[in-house]
Amino acid sequence: MEIFESLAPLLRTFWFVAIPTSLIFLVQTIVTFMGADATDGFSANFDGDLSGADDSFQLFSFRNLVNFLLGLSWSGISFFNLISNPIYLILFSLLVGVLFVYVFFLIMQQVQKLAEDNSFQYTDTLHKTAEVYLTIPANKNGKGKVIVSAKGAFHELEAITENDSIPSGSMVKVVGVEGSNLLIVELI
């Protein structure tokens, strides 16, 4: 502990913040990669509403506190000899801490964009082309079937037409959805 006692008080403070914060960050990282990171385990009693931000991002969370303290302490240690004025060093370190939280927010936003909803909805087929699989009778007098691609998968769906009969093998365009599971198509 003689090493810490010989340091300037401000530098010693940065080190006393950096060491436990880095250990906590290391544990959080390991737990995250193991897949056991469901939540911080701490919840704030106030709302950090970031209008337009995703609901799953909470401004005041334990993880963001750790990110802020990491940026603050390590920038203070790194720039201690370069920035001689303690007030400027503290302000710079605070700015880097806020920057760490902001960068974490941006990263989490990009990661959440990777989550994709691939559940099929009939409205996903609107204005798509399809191939008639079973002949579609004229003027909504019966149902035929079409094969249409939506969200990277082919679907065989029932279809009707408001015009003349459409034979198998014809190409059609989906112009509407009737009810919850019936396509309205027209010949291309």
Backbone as JSON, one array per atom type, in Angstrom:
{
  "sequence": "MEIFESLAPLLRTFWFVAIPTSLIFLVQTIVTFMGADATDGFSANFDGDLSGADDSFQLFSFRNLVNFLLGLSWSGISFFNLISNPIYLILFSLLVGVLFVYVFFLIMQQVQKLAEDNSFQYTDTLHKTAEVYLTIPANKNGKGKVIVSAKGAFHELEAITENDSIPSGSMVKVVGVEGSNLLIVELI",
  "N": [[0.81, -1.19, 0.0], [2.16, 1.12, 0.09], [2.71, 2.17, -2.36], [0.3, 3.39, -3.2], [0.08, 5.34, -1.22], [2.1, 7.06, -1.86], [1.23, 8.36, -4.09], [-0.35, 11.21, -5.69], [-3.18, 12.81, -4.14], [-5.5, 13.08, -5.82], [-4.92, 11.36, -7.98], [-4.71, 8.98, -6.56], [-7.36, 8.72, -5.74], [-8.62, 8.33, -8.22], [-7.52, 5.81, -8.83], [-8.57, 4.25, -6.72], [-11.21, 4.23, -7.45], [-11.09, 3.08, -9.98], [-10.08, 0.41, -9.74], [-12.01, -1.34, -8.22], [-14.24, -0.86, -9.86], [-13.4, -1.78, -12.36], [-13.13, -4.51, -11.79], [-15.78, -5.19, -11.23], [-16.89, -4.62, -13.74], [-15.56, -6.55, -15.26], [-16.64, -8.92, -14.17], [-19.34, -8.5, -14.86], [-19.1, -8.61, -17.65], [-18.22, -11.26, -18.1], [-20.41, -12.68, -17.07], [-22.36, -11.78, -18.84], [-21.47, -12.87, -21.31], [-21.79, -15.52, -20.68], [-24.44, -15.74, -20.79], [-26.2, -15.23, -18.75], [-27.19, -12.78, -18.15], [-29.75, -11.28, -17.4], [-30.8, -9.04, -16.18], [-29.81, -6.02, -14.44], [-30.13, -6.34, -11.73], [-30.54, -4.33, -10.05], [-32.79, -1.72, -9.51], [-33.89, 1.47, -10.51], [-35.62, 4.11, -8.82], [-36.66, 6.16, -10.2], [-37.53, 7.68, -13.32], [-35.63, 7.67, -16.23], [-36.34, 9.05, -18.72], [-35.74, 8.87, -22.1], [-36.77, 10.38, -24.53], [-37.99, 8.81, -27.33], [-36.17, 6.8, -27.18], [-35.39, 3.32, -26.81], [-37.47, 1.21, -24.8], [-36.19, -0.69, -23.23], [-33.77, 0.33, -22.49], [-32.37, 1.77, -19.75], [-31.63, 4.75, -18.29], [-30.57, 5.35, -15.72], [-28.97, 3.02, -14.37], [-27.33, 0.2, -12.83], [-25.38, -0.91, -14.47], [-24.86, 1.23, -16.24], [-23.83, 3.04, -14.41], [-21.46, 1.73, -13.72], [-20.19, 1.8, -16.24], [-19.89, 4.58, -16.53], [-18.21, 5.18, -14.34], [-15.97, 3.69, -15.07], [-15.07, 5.07, -17.4], [-14.6, 7.59, -16.27], [-12.65, 7.09, -14.2], [-10.46, 5.71, -15.46], [-9.77, 7.48, -17.54], [-8.99, 9.64, -15.99], [-6.75, 8.56, -14.73], [-5.16, 7.99, -16.96], [-4.71, 10.5, -18.16], [-3.56, 12.01, -16.2], [-0.89, 12.96, -15.98], [-0.75, 14.49, -18.25], [-2.69, 16.51, -18.23], [-2.41, 19.13, -16.3], [-3.89, 20.83, -14.64], [-6.09, 20.24, -12.03], [-8.88, 20.69, -12.01], [-9.59, 20.88, -14.73], [-8.83, 18.31, -15.45], [-10.63, 16.72, -13.95], [-13.08, 17.61, -15.05], [-12.68, 16.8, -17.72], [-12.5, 14.04, -17.31], [-15.06, 13.51, -16.3], [-16.53, 14.11, -18.59], [-15.59, 12.08, -20.33], [-16.57, 9.88, -18.94], [-19.36, 10.24, -19.24], [-19.42, 10.01, -21.99], [-18.73, 7.3, -22.27], [-21.09, 6.08, -21.29], [-22.88, 6.99, -23.22], [-21.82, 5.82, -25.58], [-22.17, 3.12, -24.9], [-24.96, 3.1, -24.88], [-25.44, 3.58, -27.64], [-24.31, 1.26, -28.73], [-25.97, -0.71, -27.61], [-28.37, 0.01, -28.81], [-27.84, -0.67, -31.49], [-27.44, -3.42, -31.24], [-29.99, -4.23, -30.44], [-31.36, -3.8, -32.77], [-30.74, -6.0, -34.18], [-32.45, -7.96, -33.39], [-35.02, -9.65, -34.81], [-38.29, -9.81, -36.0], [-39.76, -12.52, -37.2], [-42.25, -13.55, -37.51], [-45.01, -14.59, -39.39], [-47.3, -12.6, -41.14], [-50.35, -12.05, -42.8], [-50.59, -9.62, -44.07], [-48.02, -9.09, -44.84], [-47.75, -10.0, -47.38], [-48.91, -8.25, -49.14], [-48.98, -6.49, -52.21], [-47.06, -8.11, -53.35], [-45.68, -10.42, -55.72], [-47.04, -13.52, -56.84], [-47.34, -17.05, -57.48], [-49.83, -18.9, -59.06], [-51.08, -21.78, -57.65], [-53.19, -23.61, -57.35], [-55.99, -23.44, -59.45], [-57.78, -20.38, -59.51], [-61.07, -19.62, -59.02], [-63.43, -17.52, -60.87], [-64.65, -14.22, -59.99], [-64.89, -14.28, -57.1], [-66.04, -16.79, -56.6], [-65.08, -19.03, -55.45], [-62.25, -20.64, -53.89], [-58.78, -20.55, -54.58], [-55.31, -21.49, -54.69], [-52.18, -19.91, -53.91], [-48.64, -19.48, -54.26], [-46.48, -17.68, -52.41], [-43.75, -15.52, -51.62], [-42.62, -14.38, -48.56], [-40.93, -12.56, -46.12], [-38.61, -14.09, -46.44], [-39.46, -16.72, -46.73], [-41.4, -19.28, -48.35], [-44.9, -19.39, -48.83], [-47.89, -21.23, -48.93], [-50.94, -20.21, -49.75], [-54.46, -19.54, -49.4], [-56.48, -18.07, -51.95], [-58.49, -15.58, -53.59], [-60.19, -14.07, -56.44], [-61.38, -11.05, -57.94], [-61.95, -10.86, -60.54], [-61.76, -12.46, -63.79], [-61.38, -16.06, -64.0], [-58.32, -17.52, -62.84], [-55.78, -19.42, -64.14], [-53.73, -22.29, -63.08], [-50.22, -21.84, -62.54], [-50.06, -19.24, -63.44], [-48.91, -15.84, -63.02], [-49.54, -13.67, -60.37], [-50.62, -10.69, -58.62], [-50.73, -9.69, -55.26], [-53.38, -7.97, -54.0], [-54.93, -7.41, -51.84], [-56.22, -8.3, -48.55], [-58.61, -10.45, -47.33], [-60.73, -10.84, -44.62], [-59.0, -12.67, -42.18], [-57.3, -14.47, -43.28], [-57.23, -14.79, -46.1], [-56.25, -14.17, -49.34], [-56.56, -11.56, -51.75], [-56.21, -11.48, -55.14], [-54.86, -10.41, -58.33], [-54.49, -10.89, -61.85], [-51.34, -10.55, -63.41]],
  "CA": [[0.0, 0.0, 0.0], [3.04, 2.28, 0.04], [2.61, 2.74, -3.7], [-0.84, 4.29, -3.22], [0.32, 6.46, -0.33], [3.04, 8.0, -2.49], [0.55, 9.04, -5.21], [-1.12, 12.43, -5.4], [-4.53, 12.43, -3.68], [-6.45, 12.93, -6.93], [-4.58, 10.14, -8.7], [-5.07, 7.88, -5.67], [-8.83, 8.6, -5.81], [-8.93, 7.67, -9.49], [-7.16, 4.39, -8.72], [-9.52, 3.59, -5.81], [-12.45, 4.05, -8.2], [-10.83, 2.25, -11.16], [-9.85, -1.02, -9.44], [-13.25, -2.1, -8.01], [-15.12, -0.72, -11.02], [-12.9, -2.69, -13.4], [-13.46, -5.88, -11.38], [-17.23, -5.36, -11.44], [-17.09, -4.67, -15.19], [-15.08, -7.86, -15.71], [-17.65, -9.91, -13.76], [-20.51, -8.29, -15.72], [-18.78, -9.09, -19.0], [-18.21, -12.72, -18.07], [-21.79, -13.12, -16.88], [-23.07, -11.49, -20.09], [-21.09, -13.87, -22.32], [-22.33, -16.82, -20.27], [-25.87, -15.73, -21.1], [-26.99, -15.12, -17.53], [-27.37, -11.36, -17.88], [-31.12, -10.91, -17.68], [-31.01, -7.69, -15.68], [-28.76, -5.53, -13.56], [-30.37, -6.73, -10.35], [-30.83, -3.09, -9.34], [-33.74, -0.91, -10.27], [-33.98, 2.85, -10.05], [-36.97, 4.52, -8.45], [-37.04, 7.31, -11.01], [-37.52, 7.36, -14.75], [-34.7, 8.44, -17.06], [-36.98, 8.98, -20.03], [-34.97, 9.39, -23.23], [-37.82, 10.39, -25.55], [-37.62, 8.16, -28.57], [-35.26, 5.69, -26.92], [-36.02, 2.03, -26.58], [-37.89, 1.04, -23.41], [-35.32, -1.58, -22.49], [-32.6, 1.07, -22.04], [-32.65, 2.57, -18.57], [-30.51, 5.68, -18.12], [-30.0, 5.21, -14.39], [-28.87, 1.61, -14.02], [-26.04, -0.18, -12.26], [-24.45, -1.09, -15.59], [-24.44, 2.55, -16.71], [-22.96, 3.6, -13.37], [-20.15, 1.09, -13.9], [-19.59, 2.36, -17.46], [-19.5, 5.96, -16.24], [-17.04, 5.18, -13.45], [-14.83, 3.21, -15.85], [-14.58, 6.17, -18.21], [-14.09, 8.64, -15.38], [-11.43, 6.73, -13.48], [-9.33, 5.38, -16.34], [-9.32, 8.69, -18.23], [-8.27, 10.42, -14.99], [-5.43, 7.94, -14.54], [-4.4, 8.09, -18.21], [-4.36, 11.87, -18.51], [-3.11, 12.72, -15.0], [0.36, 13.66, -16.24], [-0.9, 15.36, -19.41], [-3.53, 17.66, -17.86], [-1.87, 19.48, -14.99], [-4.91, 21.49, -13.83], [-7.0, 19.21, -11.52], [-10.28, 20.97, -12.39], [-9.74, 20.46, -16.12], [-8.74, 16.84, -15.48], [-11.9, 16.18, -13.45], [-14.1, 17.89, -16.07], [-12.41, 15.92, -18.85], [-12.85, 12.68, -16.89], [-16.53, 13.44, -16.27], [-16.98, 14.06, -19.99], [-15.3, 10.75, -20.85], [-17.52, 8.98, -18.29], [-20.65, 10.41, -19.93], [-19.21, 9.46, -23.33], [-18.81, 5.84, -22.13], [-22.51, 5.71, -21.18], [-23.48, 7.25, -24.53], [-21.35, 4.78, -26.5], [-22.87, 1.9, -24.51], [-26.32, 3.27, -25.37], [-25.43, 3.38, -29.09], [-24.06, -0.16, -28.99], [-27.18, -1.47, -27.27], [-29.35, 0.3, -29.84], [-27.5, -1.45, -32.67], [-27.67, -4.83, -30.91], [-31.43, -4.47, -30.43], [-31.82, -3.83, -34.16], [-30.51, -7.35, -34.7], [-33.61, -8.79, -33.06], [-35.92, -9.56, -35.95], [-39.56, -10.51, -35.85], [-40.01, -13.29, -38.41], [-43.58, -14.15, -37.51], [-45.69, -14.31, -40.64], [-48.59, -11.92, -41.15], [-50.89, -12.03, -44.17], [-50.34, -8.3, -44.66], [-46.66, -9.09, -45.4], [-47.81, -10.42, -48.79], [-49.5, -7.19, -49.96], [-48.21, -5.95, -53.33], [-46.04, -9.07, -53.78], [-46.11, -11.32, -56.8], [-47.21, -14.9, -56.41], [-47.66, -17.99, -58.55], [-51.06, -19.64, -58.77], [-50.81, -23.21, -57.45], [-54.47, -24.22, -57.72], [-56.78, -22.46, -60.2], [-58.63, -19.51, -58.71], [-62.33, -19.37, -59.74], [-63.76, -16.12, -61.16], [-65.62, -13.41, -59.23], [-65.01, -14.73, -55.7], [-66.92, -17.96, -56.55], [-64.37, -20.14, -54.82], [-60.87, -20.33, -53.5], [-57.65, -21.25, -55.17], [-54.13, -21.36, -53.85], [-51.01, -19.28, -54.5], [-47.38, -19.61, -53.53], [-45.92, -16.33, -52.32], [-42.59, -15.4, -50.74], [-42.69, -13.27, -47.6], [-39.94, -12.65, -45.03], [-37.62, -15.11, -46.72], [-40.02, -18.07, -46.76], [-42.52, -19.46, -49.27], [-46.14, -19.76, -48.15], [-48.99, -21.65, -49.79], [-52.07, -19.56, -49.12], [-55.7, -19.51, -50.16], [-56.67, -16.78, -52.61], [-59.66, -15.36, -54.45], [-60.03, -12.96, -57.37], [-62.63, -10.34, -58.25], [-62.04, -10.82, -62.0], [-61.9, -13.76, -64.44], [-60.66, -17.2, -63.43], [-56.87, -17.48, -63.07], [-55.32, -20.82, -64.17], [-52.49, -22.67, -62.39], [-48.99, -21.44, -63.2], [-50.08, -17.81, -63.77], [-48.34, -14.94, -62.03], [-50.54, -12.72, -59.88], [-50.18, -9.71, -57.63], [-51.62, -9.65, -54.11], [-53.9, -6.61, -53.9], [-55.64, -7.2, -50.58], [-56.43, -9.44, -47.65], [-59.99, -10.51, -46.88], [-60.75, -11.56, -43.35], [-57.66, -12.73, -41.58], [-56.45, -15.48, -43.91], [-57.59, -15.0, -47.51], [-55.64, -13.15, -50.19], [-57.24, -11.13, -52.97], [-55.15, -11.34, -56.14], [-55.26, -10.1, -59.71], [-53.54, -11.34, -62.86], [-50.36, -9.54, -63.81]],
  "C": [[0.85, 1.26, 0.0], [2.97, 2.96, -1.32], [1.47, 3.75, -3.75], [-0.61, 5.51, -2.34], [1.25, 7.49, -0.95], [2.41, 8.77, -3.65], [-0.13, 10.32, -4.74], [-2.54, 12.04, -5.02], [-5.54, 12.23, -4.81], [-6.19, 11.65, -7.71], [-4.95, 8.91, -7.86], [-6.58, 7.64, -5.71], [-9.25, 7.91, -7.11], [-8.63, 6.18, -9.43], [-8.14, 3.64, -7.82], [-10.89, 3.42, -6.46], [-12.24, 3.03, -9.32], [-10.74, 0.76, -10.82], [-11.16, -1.77, -9.17], [-14.21, -2.02, -9.2], [-14.69, -1.66, -12.14], [-13.22, -4.14, -13.07], [-14.95, -6.16, -11.59], [-17.53, -5.46, -12.93], [-16.66, -6.03, -15.75], [-16.09, -8.95, -15.38], [-18.9, -9.75, -14.63], [-20.29, -8.83, -17.12], [-18.81, -10.6, -19.06], [-19.62, -13.26, -17.95], [-22.61, -12.89, -18.16], [-22.75, -12.53, -21.15], [-21.55, -15.27, -21.96], [-23.83, -16.89, -20.51], [-26.75, -15.57, -19.89], [-27.3, -13.68, -17.19], [-28.78, -10.92, -18.23], [-31.41, -9.47, -17.26], [-29.86, -7.3, -14.79], [-28.9, -6.06, -12.14], [-30.67, -5.52, -9.5], [-31.84, -2.32, -10.17], [-33.81, 0.48, -9.66], [-35.42, 3.19, -9.74], [-37.44, 5.72, -9.26], [-36.81, 6.97, -12.46], [-36.54, 8.27, -15.48], [-35.2, 8.41, -18.48], [-36.11, 9.64, -21.1], [-35.91, 9.39, -24.43], [-37.32, 9.83, -26.87], [-36.69, 6.98, -28.37], [-36.05, 4.43, -26.67], [-36.34, 1.86, -25.1], [-36.92, 0.2, -22.6], [-34.05, -0.88, -22.01], [-33.0, 1.96, -20.89], [-31.44, 3.44, -18.3], [-29.82, 5.5, -16.78], [-30.03, 3.74, -13.99], [-27.47, 1.34, -13.48], [-25.0, -0.32, -13.37], [-23.95, 0.26, -16.12], [-23.57, 3.27, -15.68], [-21.55, 3.03, -13.49], [-19.46, 1.65, -15.14], [-19.1, 3.78, -17.23], [-18.23, 5.99, -15.39], [-15.79, 4.64, -14.14], [-14.21, 4.34, -16.67], [-13.95, 7.26, -17.37], [-12.73, 8.27, -14.8], [-10.25, 6.47, -14.42], [-8.87, 6.58, -17.17], [-8.57, 9.59, -17.25], [-6.87, 9.89, -14.77], [-4.57, 8.18, -15.79], [-3.91, 9.51, -18.5], [-3.84, 12.69, -17.31], [-1.84, 13.52, -15.25], [0.28, 14.63, -17.41], [-1.7, 16.62, -19.09], [-3.15, 18.04, -16.43], [-2.9, 20.15, -14.08], [-5.93, 20.45, -13.36], [-8.46, 19.45, -11.92], [-10.53, 20.55, -13.83], [-9.69, 18.93, -16.24], [-10.04, 16.21, -15.02], [-13.01, 16.42, -14.47], [-13.93, 16.99, -17.29], [-12.82, 14.48, -18.52], [-14.35, 12.5, -16.8], [-17.1, 13.33, -17.68], [-16.75, 12.68, -20.6], [-16.25, 9.72, -20.23], [-18.89, 9.04, -18.95], [-20.56, 9.82, -21.34], [-19.28, 7.93, -23.3], [-20.27, 5.38, -22.06], [-23.19, 5.9, -22.53], [-23.08, 6.19, -25.55], [-22.02, 3.44, -26.18], [-24.32, 1.93, -25.0], [-26.39, 3.02, -26.88], [-25.21, 1.91, -29.45], [-25.3, -0.99, -28.71], [-28.29, -1.22, -28.29], [-29.1, -0.54, -31.09], [-27.75, -2.94, -32.43], [-29.16, -5.14, -30.95], [-32.02, -4.46, -31.84], [-31.64, -5.21, -34.78], [-31.66, -8.29, -34.4], [-34.65, -8.59, -34.16], [-37.16, -10.39, -35.69], [-39.87, -11.21, -37.17], [-41.37, -13.96, -38.4], [-44.34, -13.67, -38.74], [-47.03, -13.64, -40.39], [-49.07, -11.89, -42.6], [-50.64, -10.69, -44.84], [-48.93, -8.19, -45.23], [-46.66, -9.42, -46.88], [-48.38, -9.33, -49.7], [-48.5, -6.65, -50.98], [-47.05, -6.86, -53.76], [-46.59, -9.88, -54.94], [-46.14, -12.73, -56.27], [-47.52, -15.75, -57.63], [-48.89, -18.79, -58.14], [-50.73, -21.13, -58.74], [-52.05, -24.03, -57.82], [-55.34, -23.13, -58.35], [-57.72, -21.69, -59.28], [-59.89, -19.21, -59.52], [-62.62, -17.87, -59.87], [-64.7, -15.53, -60.12], [-65.89, -13.91, -57.81], [-65.94, -15.93, -55.55], [-66.26, -19.16, -55.91], [-62.94, -19.73, -54.53], [-59.89, -21.17, -54.29], [-56.47, -21.1, -54.23], [-53.0, -20.72, -54.64], [-49.8, -19.58, -53.63], [-46.72, -18.23, -53.58], [-44.75, -16.34, -51.33], [-42.75, -14.17, -49.86], [-41.73, -13.55, -46.46], [-39.01, -13.85, -45.21], [-38.14, -16.54, -46.75], [-41.19, -18.11, -47.76], [-43.73, -19.95, -48.49], [-47.17, -20.15, -49.2], [-50.27, -21.17, -49.11], [-53.29, -19.58, -50.03], [-55.9, -18.11, -50.72], [-57.95, -16.77, -53.41], [-59.33, -14.22, -55.4], [-61.39, -12.34, -57.63], [-62.88, -10.3, -59.76], [-62.26, -12.22, -62.55], [-61.07, -14.82, -63.72], [-59.17, -17.11, -63.79], [-56.35, -18.91, -63.01], [-54.01, -21.03, -63.41], [-51.29, -22.24, -63.22], [-48.94, -19.96, -63.57], [-49.43, -17.0, -62.63], [-49.39, -13.9, -61.66], [-49.89, -11.75, -58.9], [-51.21, -9.7, -56.51], [-52.06, -8.2, -53.93], [-54.65, -6.35, -52.6], [-55.72, -8.48, -49.76], [-57.87, -9.36, -47.17], [-60.06, -11.36, -45.63], [-59.36, -11.56, -42.76], [-56.74, -13.7, -42.31], [-56.8, -15.79, -45.36], [-57.05, -13.84, -48.33], [-56.55, -12.82, -51.37], [-56.14, -10.83, -53.98], [-55.73, -10.92, -57.48], [-54.12, -10.54, -60.64], [-52.61, -10.21, -63.24], [-50.36, -9.42, -65.32]]
}
